């Protein structure tokens, strides 16, 4: 069967391969219409004809005025997508001509029921009469006229043939004794759980507490990563009052840059006595053979150790 699609683009024959239609350049039939999706529909060989399938288009696909997702094409079907009309044709079948113009009608009127056609002589056979309803036999008619109750009436239950007995009094259950042993066991388990929870919190607090070694190590790590803002936070309130963050950052960065950058920073000789402590910071610069040594003094500020003095050893 030779079939084709005709439209403003011309005449496109259909074959055994799928024919995709849309705006994208990878379609077999590209239509430059902004109201058409990039991949709008596909026409596929199906048995002895062609099947139209909509590819989830935005504006939809219409055949003869009806929106479709799948449609087996017939001769003179008009496919409407976006602002474009396409006609399905087959070889040897001319398009149907309608009064008022050429081409297929966009919407088909419903078929009306007509009378049977007359024969060659113009004689129309009469419609056979409807047979009469047979009368009801007298016996049955008398039976229904005797007042048989209607099944549409509400159902009324008959009175019970047995006397009403008084309701049984509720049986009083004896009070159950609470087991004190169970109560003490539960309280003991709760106490043990709370004890272990408090011990765990204490251990975590002890492990995470602030120490002079931890403060000096954090300062070393921040300086080595050029994080001077966090390193400045390891200094005591008194030290920060005497030297601003910008002055501290400028002096320390100049020292490190003059030495070609920092390669390592370690802490040693840390001591702690009450609320004061001390330690040594050894900062190895890349261009110097020996590390730059800082003597430090620390102070406990509300449970957090801070560097109160930072002096370079000459």
Buried (B, 14 or more C-beta within 10 A) or exposed (E): EEBBBBBEBEEBEBEEEEBBBBBEEEBEBBBEBEBBBEBBBBBBBEEEBBBBBBBEBEBBBBBBEEEBEEBBBBBBBBBBBBEBBBBBBBEEEEEEEEEEEEEBBEEEEEEEEEEEEEEEEEEEEEEEEEEEEEEEEEEEEEEEEEEEEEEEEEEEEEEEEEEEEEEEEEEEEEEEEEEEEEEEEEEEEEEEEEEEEEEEEEEEEEEEEBBBBBBBBBBBBBBBEBEBEEBBBBBBEEBBEEEEBEEBBEEBEEBBEEBEEBBEBEBEEBEBEEEBBBBBBBBBBEEEEEBBBBBBBBBBBEEBBBBBBBEEEE
